[in-house]
Amino acid sequence: MSEHTLKKLAKPMIVLATVIWGSTFFILKDTLDDVDLMFLLAFRFTLAAAILALAFWKRWKAMDLGYLWRGGVMGVLLAAAYAVQNYGLMDTTPGKNAFFTAVYCVIVPFLYWAVDRLRPSRWNVLAALLCVAGIGLVSWDGGLSLSGGDVLTLCGGLLYACHIAAVSKFSQGRDIFLLTVLQFAATALCCWAGTLLFTHGLPVNGLPLRAWWVLLYLAVAATTLALLFQNVGQKYTDPSSAALLLALEAPFGVAFSVVFGAESPTPLMYLGFLLIFLAIVCSETQFKFLRKPVKA
């Protein structure tokens, strides 16, 4: 696929990734009752790394030390973000988990400013604030008091922001497909280490068939495809816009819960969806269509 085509597909890829991730919220909460978290993450990233390594085997000839350490850093950050966020999910509601994780869309523009001197515009800031407000309304369950799970989720949001900034920085001038394989492999190694440290043996005995189907879905769709789409999309999208689009994961998560009967829509949800839509319009157009052109 040509560079020109990838640039055109970058933002749709990011949005498609968030649709896939949104579909996992209502199944992941129940699955964590049957499957150890670290094993779940280790399994999904190992299978994803193997699939992509075989799919892009011709790209391995470009491998060098630069790819290795960049993929390693990205993988460690991703493993930490997933683990902290999902441990937080065990002690909070899916809605709060989605909302507090999405703080990365506010953090990323400023974090990337510190890393790469790419200053966020006032429109980036306004879009991020609108997006967080919208996700807050979509996720509102009668209160936002902080539990231990909420604090962990906020820490997970910070780690996701670091990961997004790292992908944007390290993918410059690199083969994003090879970099993604190495990232997945590093994440898998971290999670296998966590499995061996915090569990007694491999927790696979007695897993229900439904849990295995969920593991396969998470590995193939939510990891192999969605994270590849994220990495490719980020390579050709500025960090602020990418972070904003990635935050769509939360409202898509609520939407899937509503469709499958796990949640009932409320007026606040509809208002939240409107604010999120305005955030995207703000980021992509800066509301230029509402402003009169200045006459020369």
Backbone torsions as a table, in degrees:
resi	resn	phi	psi	omega
1	MET	NA	133.8	-174.6
2	SER	-74.8	160.6	177.6
3	GLU	-59.6	-40.6	-178.9
4	HIS	-61.2	-43.2	179.5
5	THR	-65.8	-42.1	179.5
6	LEU	-62.5	-38.5	178.4
7	LYS	-63.9	-39.8	179.6
8	LYS	-68.8	-32.7	-177.3
9	LEU	-91.2	-3.4	-171.6
10	ALA	-56.2	-55.1	-176.7
11	LYS	-69.2	-42.2	173.4
12	PRO	-58.0	-34.7	177.7
13	MET	-63.1	-43.0	-179.9
14	ILE	-63.0	-44.6	179.8
15	VAL	-63.1	-42.3	178.7
16	LEU	-62.0	-37.8	176.8
17	ALA	-60.1	-42.0	-178.8
18	THR	-68.9	-31.8	175.9
19	VAL	-62.8	-45.5	179.9
20	ILE	-62.9	-47.3	-179.9
21	TRP	-63.2	-37.3	178.8
22	GLY	-60.1	-31.4	-179.4
23	SER	-72.3	-12.0	-176.1
24	THR	-90.9	-17.0	-173.4
25	PHE	-60.5	-47.0	-172.8
26	PHE	-77.2	-14.0	177.0
27	ILE	-99.5	-26.4	-175.6
28	LEU	-69.8	-39.0	-178.2
29	LYS	-56.7	-45.4	-179.8
30	ASP	-72.3	-36.8	-177.1
31	THR	-64.8	-32.3	-179.8
32	LEU	-66.6	-12.6	173.6
33	ASP	-75.8	-23.8	-176.8
34	ASP	-105.0	-28.4	-171.8
35	VAL	-120.0	133.6	175.0
36	ASP	-62.5	136.1	-174.6
37	LEU	-59.1	-48.6	-175.9
38	MET	-65.0	-37.0	176.6
39	PHE	-66.1	-41.1	178.5
40	LEU	-58.0	-46.7	-179.8
41	LEU	-67.5	-41.4	179.9
42	ALA	-61.9	-44.2	-179.3
43	PHE	-63.0	-48.3	-174.0
44	ARG	-67.0	-37.3	-177.7
45	PHE	-80.6	-29.0	175.3
46	THR	-65.9	-48.5	179.7
47	LEU	-63.3	-41.3	179.6
48	ALA	-63.1	-43.8	179.0
49	ALA	-62.0	-41.6	-179.6
50	ALA	-64.9	-43.0	-179.7
51	ILE	-62.1	-48.1	-177.5
52	LEU	-71.4	-34.2	178.3
53	ALA	-61.6	-38.4	178.0
54	LEU	-75.4	-38.8	-178.1
55	ALA	-66.1	-34.5	-176.4
56	PHE	-116.5	38.6	-174.7
57	TRP	-63.0	-27.6	-179.8
58	LYS	-68.2	-20.7	-176.9
59	ARG	-82.3	-8.6	-177.4
60	TRP	-65.4	-19.1	-179.8
61	LYS	-65.5	-18.8	178.6
62	ALA	-84.8	-3.3	-175.5
63	MET	-58.8	132.3	173.4
64	ASP	-150.7	-179.4	-177.5
65	LEU	-61.6	-33.6	178.7
66	GLY	-60.7	-43.5	176.7
67	TYR	-63.5	-40.2	-174.2
68	LEU	-63.0	-48.7	-177.1
69	TRP	-74.9	-32.4	177.1
70	ARG	-65.8	-47.1	177.2
71	GLY	-62.6	-35.4	178.5
72	GLY	-64.6	-45.9	179.1
73	VAL	-63.0	-46.4	178.6
74	MET	-60.3	-40.5	-178.9
75	GLY	-67.4	-41.6	178.6
76	VAL	-64.2	-43.3	178.2
77	LEU	-62.6	-40.9	-179.5
78	LEU	-67.5	-41.1	178.3
79	ALA	-61.7	-45.0	180.0
80	ALA	-63.4	-42.8	-178.7
81	ALA	-63.5	-47.7	-179.9
82	TYR	-62.6	-45.5	-177.0
83	ALA	-63.8	-48.0	-177.9
84	VAL	-64.9	-44.3	179.8
85	GLN	-62.1	-44.2	-176.1
86	ASN	-74.3	-31.5	171.2
87	TYR	-65.2	-36.1	175.5
88	GLY	-63.7	-36.9	-179.7
89	LEU	-59.9	-28.5	-179.1
90	MET	-68.4	-18.3	-175.9
91	ASP	-125.6	27.6	175.6
92	THR	-156.5	178.5	179.9
93	THR	-86.5	155.3	176.9
94	PRO	-57.3	-36.6	179.5
95	GLY	-63.5	-47.8	177.8
96	LYS	-64.1	-39.4	180.0
97	ASN	-59.7	-44.0	178.7
98	ALA	-65.3	-43.7	-178.0
99	PHE	-63.9	-51.0	-176.1
100	PHE	-69.6	-30.8	175.4
101	THR	-64.3	-35.5	-174.5
102	ALA	-71.5	1.4	174.9
103	VAL	-62.1	-14.7	179.9
104	TYR	-63.0	-25.3	-178.5
105	CYS	-70.0	-20.1	173.3
106	VAL	-86.9	-37.4	-174.6
107	ILE	-73.5	-39.8	-171.1
108	VAL	-55.8	-48.4	-178.3
109	PRO	-56.5	-38.7	-178.3
110	PHE	-78.8	-34.4	177.0
111	LEU	-65.8	-43.0	-180.0
112	TYR	-69.9	-29.5	174.6
113	TRP	-60.5	-44.2	179.6
114	ALA	-67.7	-34.2	-175.8
115	VAL	-81.8	-44.4	-170.7
116	ASP	-123.8	10.6	177.7
117	ARG	58.8	27.3	176.4
118	LEU	-96.3	97.5	-171.8
119	ARG	-72.2	129.8	177.7
120	PRO	-70.9	144.6	177.6
121	SER	-82.6	169.3	178.1
122	ARG	-64.2	-28.0	178.6
123	TRP	-71.2	-35.6	174.4
124	ASN	-60.2	-45.0	-178.1
125	VAL	-64.9	-46.8	179.7
126	LEU	-61.6	-42.9	180.0
127	ALA	-62.9	-42.0	179.9
128	ALA	-63.8	-42.5	-180.0
129	LEU	-66.3	-41.0	176.9
130	LEU	-62.7	-40.2	-178.4
131	CYS	-65.1	-45.9	179.9
132	VAL	-64.5	-40.5	177.5
133	ALA	-62.3	-42.0	179.4
134	GLY	-64.3	-44.0	179.3
135	ILE	-65.6	-35.4	177.2
136	GLY	-61.5	-42.2	179.0
137	LEU	-68.9	-40.5	178.2
138	VAL	-62.5	-36.9	-173.9
139	SER	-91.5	-3.6	-173.7
140	TRP	-62.1	128.2	179.5
141	ASP	-123.5	26.6	179.6
142	GLY	104.5	-5.0	179.3
143	GLY	175.8	161.3	179.6
144	LEU	-130.3	39.1	176.3
145	SER	-67.1	144.6	-173.6
146	LEU	-88.5	124.0	171.7
147	SER	-103.4	178.1	175.9
148	GLY	-60.9	-37.1	177.7
149	GLY	-65.0	-35.9	178.0
150	ASP	-65.0	-41.6	179.3
151	VAL	-63.2	-44.0	176.7
152	LEU	-60.8	-40.3	-180.0
153	THR	-63.9	-40.7	176.4
154	LEU	-60.9	-40.8	176.3
155	CYS	-63.8	-38.3	176.0
156	GLY	-62.1	-39.6	177.4
157	GLY	-61.0	-40.4	176.7
158	LEU	-63.6	-41.1	179.1
159	LEU	-67.3	-37.1	175.4
160	TYR	-63.8	-38.3	176.9
161	ALA	-61.4	-42.6	177.4
162	CYS	-62.6	-39.6	179.5
163	HIS	-66.2	-44.3	179.8
164	ILE	-61.0	-43.7	178.4
165	ALA	-64.1	-38.8	179.6
166	ALA	-65.6	-42.4	178.7
167	VAL	-61.8	-45.2	-179.7
168	SER	-62.4	-39.0	-178.1
169	LYS	-76.0	-48.6	-171.6
170	PHE	-78.8	-18.6	-177.9
171	SER	-80.9	-10.2	-178.9
172	GLN	-64.2	121.0	178.2
173	GLY	73.6	13.0	-178.3
174	ARG	-121.4	158.0	175.2
175	ASP	-75.2	108.8	-173.0
176	ILE	-67.1	-26.9	-179.1
177	PHE	-70.5	-45.0	176.8
178	LEU	-65.5	-40.0	179.6
179	LEU	-63.0	-36.9	179.5
180	THR	-66.8	-41.6	178.0
181	VAL	-59.2	-46.4	-179.0
182	LEU	-66.6	-36.3	176.5
183	GLN	-62.4	-47.1	179.9
184	PHE	-60.9	-41.6	-179.0
185	ALA	-63.8	-41.6	179.2
186	ALA	-66.4	-40.4	176.9
187	THR	-62.2	-44.2	179.3
188	ALA	-60.6	-43.8	179.4
189	LEU	-60.4	-43.4	178.2
190	CYS	-61.1	-42.3	-177.0
191	CYS	-73.1	-34.9	174.2
192	TRP	-64.7	-38.3	176.3
193	ALA	-61.7	-42.4	177.8
194	GLY	-64.6	-38.1	178.1
195	THR	-61.8	-45.6	-178.6
196	LEU	-69.5	-32.3	-178.2
197	LEU	-78.1	-36.7	-169.7
198	PHE	-110.6	-0.3	176.1
199	THR	-130.2	161.6	179.3
200	HIS	-100.3	93.9	-177.7
201	GLY	79.8	-178.3	-179.8
202	LEU	-82.9	120.2	-175.4
203	PRO	-81.2	65.1	-177.4
204	VAL	-111.8	-15.4	-179.0
205	ASN	-69.9	129.4	175.2
206	GLY	81.6	8.1	178.1
207	LEU	-69.2	131.4	178.6
208	PRO	-66.6	156.5	-178.5
209	LEU	-58.6	-36.3	179.8
210	ARG	-59.8	-38.8	-179.2
211	ALA	-63.9	-38.9	178.5
212	TRP	-66.1	-38.3	176.4
213	TRP	-64.0	-39.8	177.3
214	VAL	-64.0	-43.0	178.4
215	LEU	-59.4	-42.5	179.5
216	LEU	-65.9	-40.9	178.9
217	TYR	-63.9	-44.4	179.5
218	LEU	-63.1	-39.0	-177.6
219	ALA	-71.4	-46.0	-173.6
220	VAL	-82.6	-51.7	-174.9
221	ALA	-84.0	-55.2	-172.1
222	ALA	-77.0	-15.4	-179.8
223	THR	-114.6	-64.3	-176.9
224	THR	-55.9	-54.0	-176.5
225	LEU	-79.0	-52.8	-172.0
226	ALA	-64.7	-45.8	-179.4
227	LEU	-71.1	-31.0	173.3
228	LEU	-64.4	-44.0	176.8
229	PHE	-59.8	-41.3	179.3
230	GLN	-61.8	-49.4	-176.6
231	ASN	-63.8	-44.2	179.0
232	VAL	-65.5	-44.6	179.5
233	GLY	-61.5	-41.9	179.8
234	GLN	-64.5	-34.1	-178.8
235	LYS	-59.3	-30.7	-175.8
236	TYR	-114.4	19.7	179.5
237	THR	-134.0	141.7	179.1
238	ASP	-67.0	148.8	-172.2
239	PRO	-56.8	-38.0	-178.1
240	SER	-65.6	-45.8	178.2
241	SER	-65.2	-40.3	179.8
242	ALA	-61.8	-44.5	-179.7
243	ALA	-62.7	-39.8	179.6
244	LEU	-64.9	-46.1	179.5
245	LEU	-65.0	-37.8	178.7
246	LEU	-64.2	-27.9	179.3
247	ALA	-68.1	-10.8	176.2
248	LEU	-65.4	-13.1	177.5
249	GLU	-53.6	-40.7	-176.6
250	ALA	-65.0	-54.1	178.9
251	PRO	-64.2	-33.1	175.2
252	PHE	-64.2	-36.5	177.4
253	GLY	-61.4	-44.1	177.8
254	VAL	-65.8	-41.1	-179.3
255	ALA	-59.9	-44.4	178.1
256	PHE	-64.0	-37.5	178.8
257	SER	-64.3	-37.8	178.6
258	VAL	-67.4	-46.8	-178.0
259	VAL	-60.4	-40.1	-177.3
260	PHE	-94.5	12.9	171.0
261	GLY	81.6	10.2	-179.6
262	ALA	-81.7	-23.6	178.0
263	GLU	-140.8	157.8	176.7
264	SER	-110.8	134.4	-178.6
265	PRO	-66.6	148.6	178.7
266	THR	-128.5	163.2	176.3
267	PRO	-57.0	-35.2	178.6
268	LEU	-63.8	-35.8	177.3
269	MET	-61.4	-45.8	-178.9
270	TYR	-63.3	-40.0	176.9
271	LEU	-64.2	-39.3	178.2
272	GLY	-63.1	-43.0	177.7
273	PHE	-60.6	-37.6	178.9
274	LEU	-64.5	-44.2	179.4
275	LEU	-63.4	-39.1	178.9
276	ILE	-65.9	-40.5	177.0
277	PHE	-62.2	-42.5	178.1
278	LEU	-63.9	-35.4	178.2
279	ALA	-62.0	-43.0	179.7
280	ILE	-66.6	-43.4	178.2
281	VAL	-61.1	-41.8	179.0
282	CYS	-61.2	-45.9	-177.8
283	SER	-66.0	-40.9	-173.2
284	GLU	-85.8	-28.6	-174.9
285	THR	-120.2	-16.4	-175.0
286	GLN	56.4	25.2	179.2
287	PHE	56.1	31.6	-179.3
288	LYS	-62.6	-30.0	-178.6
289	PHE	-68.9	-13.9	178.7
290	LEU	-94.9	-12.0	-176.7
291	ARG	-100.3	137.9	179.2
292	LYS	-72.2	136.9	177.5
293	PRO	-64.2	141.2	-179.7
294	VAL	-79.3	125.0	-179.7
295	LYS	-75.7	138.7	-179.5
296	ALA	-72.9	NA	NA
